[in-house]
């Protein structure tokens, strides 16, 4: 069974689930296949597809920072917050200058609450919100905490369109960000196009188009590349054996610490000869007399490249 990551350059117009289905057909019915972060069908760019034991680490790949290139059209708001929707508001963007946009973009930096678009896959009472909205019923989505590390303008405004670069964390809707930019400017706005450039250390330049995936075995990336983005401990052989047995390990005896780019709050990766996964850090000294690692059920064990 293949184990690893596959970097796919998803084109606009293709759903993320369709990419997963294509990979599953190539990998075989017995292979577990999933992806780490949906891209809207209208968006293009990097989709990280996980195979085999790598699927156990999907939550951690989704925690990695993501970089997007977005085209935002000023002066028009839509019900989907992107170009696929119906116009719900038209404003005057003629007087919006580039310094105004720069100031507004800076206001979105950091942790904040974001209201997701009603036309989304988020479920309300077990039903996708987009179905409820398209039935003409009220959708009561709650705002969610998101983190925007950077949002900056990358082009002058041309014919009412401006290009921006966004670096953000898990759960951030760039469509909703475009909507909120328009509201802050007072003219309305929507997302005209979106391309995801990277997820953590994985870049779209290294990805293959879905039609170029005839032999996935040659294109699989190692599970170890997931850990490289996080703070991690390179385990000693004894620590590895104990974690595999479900035993806790004192931090002082665990192995060599290697810093990463993802904050420690996102998880501590543990890596050995036959194990890569994430462990909890318990600061209650307890019977060890020092902080210790406790194994998590999502440790991936298997063929490591």
C-alpha positions in Angstrom: 0.0 0.0 0.0 1.5 3.4 -1.0 2.1 5.8 1.9 3.0 9.5 1.5 1.9 12.8 0.1 1.0 13.8 -3.5 1.2 17.4 -4.5 -1.6 18.2 -7.0 -2.0 21.5 -8.9 -5.8 21.6 -9.0 -7.2 23.6 -11.9 -10.2 25.9 -11.5 -13.5 24.1 -12.3 -12.4 20.8 -10.7 -13.6 19.9 -7.2 -11.1 18.7 -4.6 -13.0 15.5 -4.1 -12.6 14.7 -7.8 -8.9 15.0 -7.5 -9.0 12.6 -4.6 -11.1 10.2 -6.6 -8.6 10.2 -9.5 -5.7 9.4 -7.1 -7.7 6.6 -5.5 -8.3 5.0 -8.8 -4.6 5.1 -9.5 -3.6 3.9 -6.0 -6.1 1.1 -5.7 -9.3 0.6 -3.8 -7.6 -0.7 -0.7 -5.5 2.5 -0.3 -6.8 5.2 2.1 -6.8 8.6 0.3 -7.7 12.0 1.6 -6.7 15.6 1.2 -5.5 18.2 3.7 -7.6 21.3 3.1 -10.3 21.8 0.5 -10.0 24.2 -2.4 -13.3 25.7 -3.8 -14.1 24.4 -7.3 -13.6 28.0 -8.5 -10.1 28.1 -7.1 -6.8 26.6 -8.4 -3.5 25.7 -6.9 -1.9 23.3 -4.4 -3.9 20.4 -3.0 -2.0 18.1 -0.7 -3.4 14.5 -1.2 -2.5 12.0 1.5 -2.2 8.3 0.9 -2.1 5.3 3.3 -0.7 6.1 6.8 -0.3 9.8 5.8 -4.0 10.2 6.2 -3.5 10.0 10.0 -1.6 13.2 9.9 -4.1 15.2 7.8 -5.1 17.5 10.7 -1.5 18.5 11.2 -1.0 19.3 7.5 -4.1 21.5 7.7 -2.5 23.4 10.6 0.4 24.5 8.4 0.3 28.1 7.1 -1.1 28.6 3.7 -0.2 31.3 1.1 -2.7 32.5 -1.5 -2.7 34.8 -4.5 -6.1 36.5 -4.8 -7.7 38.8 -7.3 -10.3 41.0 -5.6 -12.9 43.0 -7.6 -14.0 46.2 -5.9 -17.5 47.7 -6.2 -19.5 44.5 -6.4 -20.6 42.1 -3.7 -22.1 38.6 -4.4 -24.0 36.1 -2.4 -21.2 33.6 -2.7 -18.5 36.2 -2.0 -16.9 35.2 -5.3 -17.4 35.6 -9.1 -19.8 32.5 -9.3 -22.5 34.2 -7.3 -25.4 36.6 -7.9 -24.8 40.3 -7.3 -26.3 41.6 -4.0 -24.7 45.0 -3.8 -23.1 47.6 -6.1 -20.9 50.3 -4.7 -18.7 53.1 -5.9 -15.1 52.0 -6.0 -13.9 54.9 -8.1 -12.7 56.9 -5.2 -10.9 54.0 -3.5 -7.2 54.7 -3.6 -4.3 52.2 -3.1 -3.3 53.7 0.3 -6.9 53.0 1.5 -6.6 49.4 0.5 -3.2 49.1 2.2 -4.6 50.4 5.5 -7.6 48.1 5.3 -5.5 45.1 4.6 -3.3 45.8 7.6 -6.4 45.8 9.8 -7.0 42.1 9.1 -3.6 41.0 10.4 -3.5 38.8 13.4 -6.1 36.7 15.2 -9.7 37.7 14.5 -13.3 36.4 14.2 -14.5 35.7 10.7 -18.0 35.0 9.5 -17.9 32.2 6.9 -19.8 32.6 3.6 -23.3 31.2 3.7 -22.5 29.3 0.5 -20.0 26.9 2.0 -19.7 23.2 3.0 -19.9 24.0 6.7 -22.7 22.1 8.3 -25.6 23.5 10.3 -27.6 20.9 12.1 -26.0 18.2 10.0 -26.8 19.9 6.6 -24.3 21.8 4.4 -25.0 25.5 4.7 -25.0 26.0 0.9 -28.0 23.7 0.5 -29.9 25.6 3.2 -29.0 29.0 1.6 -30.0 27.9 -1.9 -33.3 26.7 -0.6 -34.0 30.3 0.5 -33.8 29.6 4.2 -31.9 31.5 6.8 -28.4 30.2 7.6 -27.1 31.0 11.0 -23.4 30.4 10.8 -21.3 31.5 13.8 -18.1 33.5 13.4 -15.0 31.5 13.9 -11.5 32.4 15.0 -8.9 32.6 12.2 -5.4 34.0 11.9 -4.1 36.1 9.1 -0.3 36.4 9.3 -0.1 38.7 6.3 -2.4 40.4 3.8 -0.7 42.8 1.4 -1.4 44.4 -2.0 0.7 43.1 -4.9 -0.6 45.3 -7.7 -2.1 48.7 -8.5 -5.8 48.9 -8.9 -6.7 48.2 -12.5 -10.3 48.3 -13.8 -11.6 47.9 -10.3 -9.4 44.8 -9.6 -6.5 44.5 -7.2 -4.2 41.5 -6.5 -3.4 40.6 -2.9 -1.2 38.0 -1.2 -2.5 36.4 1.9 -0.7 34.1 4.4 -3.2 32.6 6.9 -4.0 29.6 9.1 -6.5 26.8 9.1 -10.1 27.6 8.4 -9.7 31.1 6.8 -12.0 31.8 4.0 -10.4 34.1 1.4 -13.8 34.7 -0.1 -15.0 36.0 3.2 -11.8 38.1 3.5 -12.6 39.7 0.1 -16.2 40.4 1.3 -14.9 42.0 4.5 -12.4 44.1 2.6 -15.2 45.5 0.5 -17.3 46.3 3.6 -14.3 48.0 5.3 -13.8 50.1 2.1 -17.5 50.9 1.9 -17.8 49.9 -1.8 -18.3 46.1 -1.6 -16.0 43.5 -3.1 -15.8 39.9 -4.0 -13.1 37.3 -4.9 -12.6 37.2 -8.6 -10.0 34.4 -8.7 -7.9 32.5 -6.2 -4.7 30.4 -6.4 -3.1 28.6 -3.4 0.6 28.8 -3.7 1.8 26.8 -0.7 1.0 24.8 2.4 3.8 24.8 4.9 7.0 23.6 3.1 5.0 22.3 0.1 4.8 24.5 -3.0 2.6 24.5 -6.0 5.7 24.7 -8.3 6.4 21.1 -7.2 2.9 19.9 -7.9 1.6 18.0 -10.9 -1.7 18.5 -12.8 -4.3 15.8 -12.2 -3.9 14.5 -15.8 -0.1 14.0 -15.2 -0.6 11.5 -12.4 -0.3 8.3 -14.4 2.3 6.8 -12.1 1.9 8.2 -8.6 4.6 6.0 -7.0 7.3 8.1 -8.5 5.7 11.3 -7.3 5.0 10.5 -3.6 6.6 12.7 -1.0 7.9 11.3 2.3 5.8 11.5 5.5 8.9 13.0 7.1 8.4 16.2 5.2 5.3 16.9 7.3 7.4 16.9 10.4 9.9 19.3 9.0 7.5 22.2 9.4 6.9 21.6 13.1 8.9 21.7 16.3 10.1 18.1 16.6 12.1 15.6 18.6 14.3 13.1 16.8 13.8 10.2 19.1 16.3 7.9 20.7 15.8 4.2 19.9 14.5 3.6 23.5 12.1 6.5 23.4 10.8 5.3 20.1 10.1 1.8 21.4 8.3 3.2 24.5 6.1 5.5 22.4 5.2 2.6 20.1 4.2 0.6 23.2 2.0 3.5 24.3 4.3 4.5 27.2 5.1 8.0 28.3 8.7 9.3 27.9 10.5 12.0 29.9 11.4 14.9 27.7 15.0 14.8 29.0 15.4 11.2 27.6 13.3 11.6 24.4 16.0 12.7 22.0 17.3 15.7 20.1 15.0 18.8 19.8 14.8 20.5 16.3 12.8 23.8 16.1 10.3 24.4 13.3 8.2 27.2 11.8 4.8 26.1 13.0 4.1 27.2 16.6 4.4 24.6 19.4 0.7 25.0 20.0 0.1 23.3 16.6 1.8 20.1 17.9 5.1 18.5 18.6 6.3 16.1 16.0 8.2 12.9 17.1 10.3 11.1 14.6 12.3 7.9 14.7 13.3 5.1 12.4 9.8 3.5 12.2 7.6 6.3 13.5 6.5 9.7 12.7 3.6 11.4 14.3 2.7 13.8 17.1 2.9 13.5 20.9 1.4 15.5 23.7 3.6 17.4 26.1 2.7 17.1 29.7 4.2 19.7 31.9 2.9 18.1 35.1 6.1 16.5 36.3 4.3 13.7 38.1 6.2 10.4 38.6 8.9 11.4 36.1 10.0 14.5 38.0 10.2 16.3 34.7 8.0 17.2 31.7 7.2 14.2 29.5 5.8 13.1 26.1 2.6 11.1 25.9 1.8 9.2 22.7 -1.2 10.2 20.6 -3.4 7.8 18.7 -2.7 9.6 15.4 1.0 8.5 15.3 1.6 7.2 11.8 3.6 3.9 11.6 4.5 2.2 8.4 6.7 2.4 5.4 8.7 5.6 5.7 10.7 6.9 2.8 
